């Protein structure tokens, strides 16, 4: 019985750590894409957020700059120049 409970406890700890790692990886990806869209260096922003996690993520979300305007025009299929 003790062996089963130890195995169950170990597997729950491993699953929890895997969940935490996946959540941190997803947070890194979202922050990097957001920093790139706002014209900031994504490496520096991700390092700041990781070194001061979770406070760094909250600070980035509160004080991030406005996104850069998009310069590309939407693709119109009626435009003969596209064909």
Secondary structure, DSSP 4 states (H G I P E B T S, - for coil): -HHHHHHHHHHHHHHHHHHHHHHHHHHHHHHHHHHHHTTS-HHHHHHHHHHTTTHHHHHHHHHPPPPPPP-PPPP-TT-TTT-
